[in-house]
Amino acid sequence: MKESWKPGTMIYPLPAVMVSCGATPEEYNILTVSWTGTICTNPPMCYISVRPERHSYDIIKRNMEFVINLTTAKLAKATDWCGVRSGKDLNKFKEMGLTPAKGEVVSCPIIKESPLNIECRVREILSLGSHDMFIADVVNVQIDKENLDETSGKLELDKTNPLVYVHGAYYELGTKVGKFGWSVEKPKM
């Protein structure tokens, strides 16, 4: 039997990412976000949703750029810490032992320890209520070469042990149960 609840945001799991921003080392900051995702393939676009009172909000709005840094179980503590501490008075890179590295296209830094960095340029900001959505064009992606299959060159991001967020807790990915299209594949003879 089902029970009705008041409307709420109960779509889980979500990626737990660290968003880096800032045009100069003095304003570099990291914001943890789980409200993020892909919204278009061609052109490649994604979004993050941020509360206007967050310290990073004004930095992103002023510079109109950010980087989505995917996280791993190894980065779980830094991911959580960067989400519950304000960069207003702290240098989150220094405090968490993370390395700011140069973005190839955007002026804000990538997080070197992240296995994949998605450089974004804001196209539009939608004010939605408690959060504003930064809709962005993906202008570059940096990946760690160690996450490429040596034979095929295919990105094997699942092997990095990606971190996900589910209703207030962080988790590692579990067992693979299939792949895209496997339900309709014809048996191999």
ChimeraX commands (.cxc) that place a marker at each C-alpha (Angstrom):
marker #1 position 0.00,0.00,0.00 radius 0.5
marker #1 position 1.25,3.51,-0.84 radius 0.5
marker #1 position 1.10,6.65,1.32 radius 0.5
marker #1 position 0.92,10.20,-0.09 radius 0.5
marker #1 position 3.42,12.81,1.09 radius 0.5
marker #1 position 3.57,16.52,0.43 radius 0.5
marker #1 position 5.37,17.44,-2.82 radius 0.5
marker #1 position 9.15,17.25,-2.48 radius 0.5
marker #1 position 12.40,16.50,-4.27 radius 0.5
marker #1 position 12.80,12.76,-3.86 radius 0.5
marker #1 position 14.70,11.86,-7.03 radius 0.5
marker #1 position 17.68,9.75,-5.94 radius 0.5
marker #1 position 20.50,8.83,-6.33 radius 0.5
marker #1 position 22.19,12.01,-7.47 radius 0.5
marker #1 position 25.80,12.71,-8.33 radius 0.5
marker #1 position 27.77,14.31,-5.52 radius 0.5
marker #1 position 30.07,16.77,-7.29 radius 0.5
marker #1 position 32.41,19.54,-6.25 radius 0.5
marker #1 position 31.96,22.72,-8.27 radius 0.5
marker #1 position 35.00,24.96,-8.48 radius 0.5
marker #1 position 34.76,28.63,-9.31 radius 0.5
marker #1 position 36.69,31.90,-9.22 radius 0.5
marker #1 position 38.78,33.81,-11.74 radius 0.5
marker #1 position 41.78,34.45,-9.48 radius 0.5
marker #1 position 43.49,32.38,-6.76 radius 0.5
marker #1 position 42.20,34.82,-4.15 radius 0.5
marker #1 position 38.57,34.01,-4.97 radius 0.5
marker #1 position 38.91,30.29,-5.86 radius 0.5
marker #1 position 36.23,28.32,-4.07 radius 0.5
marker #1 position 34.60,24.89,-4.02 radius 0.5
marker #1 position 30.89,24.25,-3.60 radius 0.5
marker #1 position 29.40,20.78,-3.19 radius 0.5
marker #1 position 26.32,20.23,-5.34 radius 0.5
marker #1 position 24.04,17.28,-5.95 radius 0.5
marker #1 position 21.46,19.18,-7.98 radius 0.5
marker #1 position 23.30,18.91,-11.27 radius 0.5
marker #1 position 22.88,17.06,-14.51 radius 0.5
marker #1 position 22.95,16.87,-18.28 radius 0.5
marker #1 position 20.28,18.79,-20.15 radius 0.5
marker #1 position 21.38,18.57,-23.80 radius 0.5
marker #1 position 23.79,16.53,-25.91 radius 0.5
marker #1 position 24.17,18.79,-28.95 radius 0.5
marker #1 position 25.25,21.34,-27.97 radius 0.5
marker #1 position 26.57,19.77,-24.77 radius 0.5
marker #1 position 24.90,21.51,-21.83 radius 0.5
marker #1 position 24.47,20.90,-18.13 radius 0.5
marker #1 position 23.22,22.72,-15.06 radius 0.5
marker #1 position 23.81,23.29,-11.38 radius 0.5
marker #1 position 21.24,24.66,-8.95 radius 0.5
marker #1 position 22.58,26.91,-6.18 radius 0.5
marker #1 position 20.97,28.87,-3.35 radius 0.5
marker #1 position 21.62,32.63,-3.78 radius 0.5
marker #1 position 22.89,32.92,-0.19 radius 0.5
marker #1 position 25.79,30.52,-0.85 radius 0.5
marker #1 position 29.22,32.19,-1.06 radius 0.5
marker #1 position 29.96,30.64,-4.47 radius 0.5
marker #1 position 26.72,31.96,-5.97 radius 0.5
marker #1 position 28.03,35.52,-6.45 radius 0.5
marker #1 position 31.39,34.25,-7.74 radius 0.5
marker #1 position 29.71,32.11,-10.39 radius 0.5
marker #1 position 27.22,34.84,-11.31 radius 0.5
marker #1 position 30.00,37.45,-11.68 radius 0.5
marker #1 position 32.38,35.28,-13.71 radius 0.5
marker #1 position 29.71,33.23,-15.56 radius 0.5
marker #1 position 31.94,30.13,-15.41 radius 0.5
marker #1 position 32.36,27.06,-13.21 radius 0.5
marker #1 position 33.79,23.54,-13.31 radius 0.5
marker #1 position 31.88,20.40,-12.33 radius 0.5
marker #1 position 34.45,18.05,-10.76 radius 0.5
marker #1 position 33.23,14.47,-10.45 radius 0.5
marker #1 position 33.98,12.85,-7.12 radius 0.5
marker #1 position 34.96,9.40,-5.90 radius 0.5
marker #1 position 34.67,7.49,-2.64 radius 0.5
marker #1 position 38.25,8.60,-1.96 radius 0.5
marker #1 position 37.08,12.24,-2.17 radius 0.5
marker #1 position 33.98,11.68,0.02 radius 0.5
marker #1 position 35.27,13.56,3.09 radius 0.5
marker #1 position 36.38,16.58,1.02 radius 0.5
marker #1 position 33.08,16.52,-0.88 radius 0.5
marker #1 position 31.05,16.64,2.33 radius 0.5
marker #1 position 33.34,19.17,4.04 radius 0.5
marker #1 position 33.21,21.57,1.07 radius 0.5
marker #1 position 29.41,21.39,1.25 radius 0.5
marker #1 position 29.06,22.24,4.94 radius 0.5
marker #1 position 31.78,24.89,5.28 radius 0.5
marker #1 position 31.73,28.36,3.74 radius 0.5
marker #1 position 34.56,29.54,1.53 radius 0.5
marker #1 position 33.91,33.08,2.74 radius 0.5
marker #1 position 36.56,32.75,5.44 radius 0.5
marker #1 position 38.33,29.50,4.47 radius 0.5
marker #1 position 40.45,28.34,1.56 radius 0.5
marker #1 position 38.75,25.03,0.82 radius 0.5
marker #1 position 41.51,23.86,-1.52 radius 0.5
marker #1 position 44.10,24.33,1.23 radius 0.5
marker #1 position 41.94,22.98,4.06 radius 0.5
marker #1 position 41.12,19.75,2.17 radius 0.5
marker #1 position 44.53,19.29,0.53 radius 0.5
marker #1 position 43.05,19.65,-2.96 radius 0.5
marker #1 position 45.02,21.03,-5.89 radius 0.5
marker #1 position 43.66,23.85,-8.05 radius 0.5
marker #1 position 44.85,23.31,-11.62 radius 0.5
marker #1 position 44.35,25.46,-14.69 radius 0.5
marker #1 position 41.17,25.13,-16.69 radius 0.5
marker #1 position 41.91,24.77,-20.40 radius 0.5
marker #1 position 39.08,27.08,-21.53 radius 0.5
marker #1 position 37.58,28.70,-18.42 radius 0.5
marker #1 position 39.40,30.94,-15.96 radius 0.5
marker #1 position 38.30,29.01,-12.88 radius 0.5
marker #1 position 40.35,26.08,-11.61 radius 0.5
marker #1 position 39.70,22.38,-11.93 radius 0.5
marker #1 position 40.27,20.09,-8.96 radius 0.5
marker #1 position 43.28,18.00,-10.00 radius 0.5
marker #1 position 42.30,15.04,-7.78 radius 0.5
marker #1 position 38.96,14.65,-9.58 radius 0.5
marker #1 position 38.90,11.96,-12.30 radius 0.5
marker #1 position 36.84,14.14,-14.66 radius 0.5
marker #1 position 36.43,17.91,-14.86 radius 0.5
marker #1 position 33.66,19.53,-16.89 radius 0.5
marker #1 position 34.43,23.16,-17.75 radius 0.5
marker #1 position 31.26,25.21,-18.11 radius 0.5
marker #1 position 30.29,28.67,-19.31 radius 0.5
marker #1 position 26.94,29.99,-18.04 radius 0.5
marker #1 position 24.37,30.59,-20.76 radius 0.5
marker #1 position 21.38,31.51,-18.61 radius 0.5
marker #1 position 20.36,31.82,-14.97 radius 0.5
marker #1 position 16.81,30.81,-14.03 radius 0.5
marker #1 position 15.47,32.02,-10.70 radius 0.5
marker #1 position 13.27,29.18,-9.48 radius 0.5
marker #1 position 12.57,29.85,-5.79 radius 0.5
marker #1 position 14.95,28.53,-3.14 radius 0.5
marker #1 position 17.57,27.84,-5.86 radius 0.5
marker #1 position 18.71,29.45,-9.08 radius 0.5
marker #1 position 19.61,27.17,-11.96 radius 0.5
marker #1 position 22.80,27.97,-13.85 radius 0.5
marker #1 position 22.33,26.54,-17.35 radius 0.5
marker #1 position 25.72,26.19,-18.97 radius 0.5
marker #1 position 27.48,25.17,-22.15 radius 0.5
marker #1 position 30.15,22.52,-21.67 radius 0.5
marker #1 position 33.23,24.12,-23.24 radius 0.5
marker #1 position 35.84,21.50,-22.34 radius 0.5
marker #1 position 36.25,18.20,-20.48 radius 0.5
marker #1 position 39.50,17.10,-18.83 radius 0.5
marker #1 position 39.98,13.44,-17.90 radius 0.5
marker #1 position 42.68,11.46,-16.13 radius 0.5
marker #1 position 44.32,9.26,-18.77 radius 0.5
marker #1 position 44.61,6.46,-16.20 radius 0.5
marker #1 position 40.83,6.03,-16.51 radius 0.5
marker #1 position 41.04,5.10,-20.20 radius 0.5
marker #1 position 41.02,1.48,-21.35 radius 0.5
marker #1 position 44.48,0.77,-22.75 radius 0.5
marker #1 position 43.15,-1.10,-25.78 radius 0.5
marker #1 position 39.99,0.74,-26.81 radius 0.5
marker #1 position 40.68,4.18,-25.34 radius 0.5
marker #1 position 37.17,4.07,-23.80 radius 0.5
marker #1 position 36.58,6.06,-20.62 radius 0.5
marker #1 position 36.02,3.68,-17.70 radius 0.5
marker #1 position 34.65,6.12,-15.17 radius 0.5
marker #1 position 32.89,3.36,-13.23 radius 0.5
marker #1 position 36.28,2.07,-12.13 radius 0.5
marker #1 position 37.01,5.36,-10.31 radius 0.5
marker #1 position 34.38,4.43,-7.69 radius 0.5
marker #1 position 32.05,7.42,-8.27 radius 0.5
marker #1 position 30.33,8.98,-5.28 radius 0.5
marker #1 position 26.54,9.38,-5.22 radius 0.5
marker #1 position 24.17,11.10,-2.80 radius 0.5
marker #1 position 20.95,9.49,-1.57 radius 0.5
marker #1 position 18.63,11.31,0.83 radius 0.5
marker #1 position 21.31,12.74,3.12 radius 0.5
marker #1 position 24.01,10.06,2.73 radius 0.5
marker #1 position 26.90,9.30,0.38 radius 0.5
marker #1 position 27.35,5.93,-1.34 radius 0.5
marker #1 position 29.69,4.14,-3.69 radius 0.5
marker #1 position 28.24,2.52,-6.81 radius 0.5
marker #1 position 27.15,-1.07,-6.45 radius 0.5
marker #1 position 27.22,-4.07,-8.75 radius 0.5
marker #1 position 26.72,-3.53,-12.48 radius 0.5
marker #1 position 23.38,-5.06,-13.53 radius 0.5
marker #1 position 23.39,-4.28,-17.26 radius 0.5
marker #1 position 24.48,-1.82,-19.94 radius 0.5
marker #1 position 22.61,0.49,-22.29 radius 0.5
marker #1 position 20.57,-1.61,-24.72 radius 0.5
marker #1 position 21.28,-4.98,-23.08 radius 0.5
marker #1 position 17.58,-5.70,-22.60 radius 0.5
marker #1 position 17.00,-5.88,-26.37 radius 0.5
marker #1 position 20.27,-7.46,-27.52 radius 0.5
marker #1 position 20.00,-10.61,-29.57 radius 0.5
marker #1 position 21.79,-13.61,-28.09 radius 0.5
marker #1 position 25.23,-14.22,-29.59 radius 0.5
marker #1 position 25.52,-17.50,-31.45 radius 0.5
marker link #1:1,2 radius 0.2
marker link #1:2,3 radius 0.2
marker link #1:3,4 radius 0.2
marker link #1:4,5 radius 0.2
marker link #1:5,6 radius 0.2
marker link #1:6,7 radius 0.2
marker link #1:7,8 radius 0.2
marker link #1:8,9 radius 0.2
marker link #1:9,10 radius 0.2
marker link #1:10,11 radius 0.2
marker link #1:11,12 radius 0.2
marker link #1:12,13 radius 0.2
marker link #1:13,14 radius 0.2
marker link #1:14,15 radius 0.2
marker link #1:15,16 radius 0.2
marker link #1:16,17 radius 0.2
marker link #1:17,18 radius 0.2
marker link #1:18,19 radius 0.2
marker link #1:19,20 radius 0.2
marker link #1:20,21 radius 0.2
marker link #1:21,22 radius 0.2
marker link #1:22,23 radius 0.2
marker link #1:23,24 radius 0.2
marker link #1:24,25 radius 0.2
marker link #1:25,26 radius 0.2
marker link #1:26,27 radius 0.2
marker link #1:27,28 radius 0.2
marker link #1:28,29 radius 0.2
marker link #1:29,30 radius 0.2
marker link #1:30,31 radius 0.2
marker link #1:31,32 radius 0.2
marker link #1:32,33 radius 0.2
marker link #1:33,34 radius 0.2
marker link #1:34,35 radius 0.2
marker link #1:35,36 radius 0.2
marker link #1:36,37 radius 0.2
marker link #1:37,38 radius 0.2
marker link #1:38,39 radius 0.2
marker link #1:39,40 radius 0.2
marker link #1:40,41 radius 0.2
marker link #1:41,42 radius 0.2
marker link #1:42,43 radius 0.2
marker link #1:43,44 radius 0.2
marker link #1:44,45 radius 0.2
marker link #1:45,46 radius 0.2
marker link #1:46,47 radius 0.2
marker link #1:47,48 radius 0.2
marker link #1:48,49 radius 0.2
marker link #1:49,50 radius 0.2
marker link #1:50,51 radius 0.2
marker link #1:51,52 radius 0.2
marker link #1:52,53 radius 0.2
marker link #1:53,54 radius 0.2
marker link #1:54,55 radius 0.2
marker link #1:55,56 radius 0.2
marker link #1:56,57 radius 0.2
marker link #1:57,58 radius 0.2
marker link #1:58,59 radius 0.2
marker link #1:59,60 radius 0.2
marker link #1:60,61 radius 0.2
marker link #1:61,62 radius 0.2
marker link #1:62,63 radius 0.2
marker link #1:63,64 radius 0.2
marker link #1:64,65 radius 0.2
marker link #1:65,66 radius 0.2
marker link #1:66,67 radius 0.2
marker link #1:67,68 radius 0.2
marker link #1:68,69 radius 0.2
marker link #1:69,70 radius 0.2
marker link #1:70,71 radius 0.2
marker link #1:71,72 radius 0.2
marker link #1:72,73 radius 0.2
marker link #1:73,74 radius 0.2
marker link #1:74,75 radius 0.2
marker link #1:75,76 radius 0.2
marker link #1:76,77 radius 0.2
marker link #1:77,78 radius 0.2
marker link #1:78,79 radius 0.2
marker link #1:79,80 radius 0.2
marker link #1:80,81 radius 0.2
marker link #1:81,82 radius 0.2
marker link #1:82,83 radius 0.2
marker link #1:83,84 radius 0.2
marker link #1:84,85 radius 0.2
marker link #1:85,86 radius 0.2
marker link #1:86,87 radius 0.2
marker link #1:87,88 radius 0.2
marker link #1:88,89 radius 0.2
marker link #1:89,90 radius 0.2
marker link #1:90,91 radius 0.2
marker link #1:91,92 radius 0.2
marker link #1:92,93 radius 0.2
marker link #1:93,94 radius 0.2
marker link #1:94,95 radius 0.2
marker link #1:95,96 radius 0.2
marker link #1:96,97 radius 0.2
marker link #1:97,98 radius 0.2
marker link #1:98,99 radius 0.2
marker link #1:99,100 radius 0.2
marker link #1:100,101 radius 0.2
marker link #1:101,102 radius 0.2
marker link #1:102,103 radius 0.2
marker link #1:103,104 radius 0.2
marker link #1:104,105 radius 0.2
marker link #1:105,106 radius 0.2
marker link #1:106,107 radius 0.2
marker link #1:107,108 radius 0.2
marker link #1:108,109 radius 0.2
marker link #1:109,110 radius 0.2
marker link #1:110,111 radius 0.2
marker link #1:111,112 radius 0.2
marker link #1:112,113 radius 0.2
marker link #1:113,114 radius 0.2
marker link #1:114,115 radius 0.2
marker link #1:115,116 radius 0.2
marker link #1:116,117 radius 0.2
marker link #1:117,118 radius 0.2
marker link #1:118,119 radius 0.2
marker link #1:119,120 radius 0.2
marker link #1:120,121 radius 0.2
marker link #1:121,122 radius 0.2
marker link #1:122,123 radius 0.2
marker link #1:123,124 radius 0.2
marker link #1:124,125 radius 0.2
marker link #1:125,126 radius 0.2
marker link #1:126,127 radius 0.2
marker link #1:127,128 radius 0.2
marker link #1:128,129 radius 0.2
marker link #1:129,130 radius 0.2
marker link #1:130,131 radius 0.2
marker link #1:131,132 radius 0.2
marker link #1:132,133 radius 0.2
marker link #1:133,134 radius 0.2
marker link #1:134,135 radius 0.2
marker link #1:135,136 radius 0.2
marker link #1:136,137 radius 0.2
marker link #1:137,138 radius 0.2
marker link #1:138,139 radius 0.2
marker link #1:139,140 radius 0.2
marker link #1:140,141 radius 0.2
marker link #1:141,142 radius 0.2
marker link #1:142,143 radius 0.2
marker link #1:143,144 radius 0.2
marker link #1:144,145 radius 0.2
marker link #1:145,146 radius 0.2
marker link #1:146,147 radius 0.2
marker link #1:147,148 radius 0.2
marker link #1:148,149 radius 0.2
marker link #1:149,150 radius 0.2
marker link #1:150,151 radius 0.2
marker link #1:151,152 radius 0.2
marker link #1:152,153 radius 0.2
marker link #1:153,154 radius 0.2
marker link #1:154,155 radius 0.2
marker link #1:155,156 radius 0.2
marker link #1:156,157 radius 0.2
marker link #1:157,158 radius 0.2
marker link #1:158,159 radius 0.2
marker link #1:159,160 radius 0.2
marker link #1:160,161 radius 0.2
marker link #1:161,162 radius 0.2
marker link #1:162,163 radius 0.2
marker link #1:163,164 radius 0.2
marker link #1:164,165 radius 0.2
marker link #1:165,166 radius 0.2
marker link #1:166,167 radius 0.2
marker link #1:167,168 radius 0.2
marker link #1:168,169 radius 0.2
marker link #1:169,170 radius 0.2
marker link #1:170,171 radius 0.2
marker link #1:171,172 radius 0.2
marker link #1:172,173 radius 0.2
marker link #1:173,174 radius 0.2
marker link #1:174,175 radius 0.2
marker link #1:175,176 radius 0.2
marker link #1:176,177 radius 0.2
marker link #1:177,178 radius 0.2
marker link #1:178,179 radius 0.2
marker link #1:179,180 radius 0.2
marker link #1:180,181 radius 0.2
marker link #1:181,182 radius 0.2
marker link #1:182,183 radius 0.2
marker link #1:183,184 radius 0.2
marker link #1:184,185 radius 0.2
marker link #1:185,186 radius 0.2
marker link #1:186,187 radius 0.2
marker link #1:187,188 radius 0.2
marker link #1:188,189 radius 0.2
view
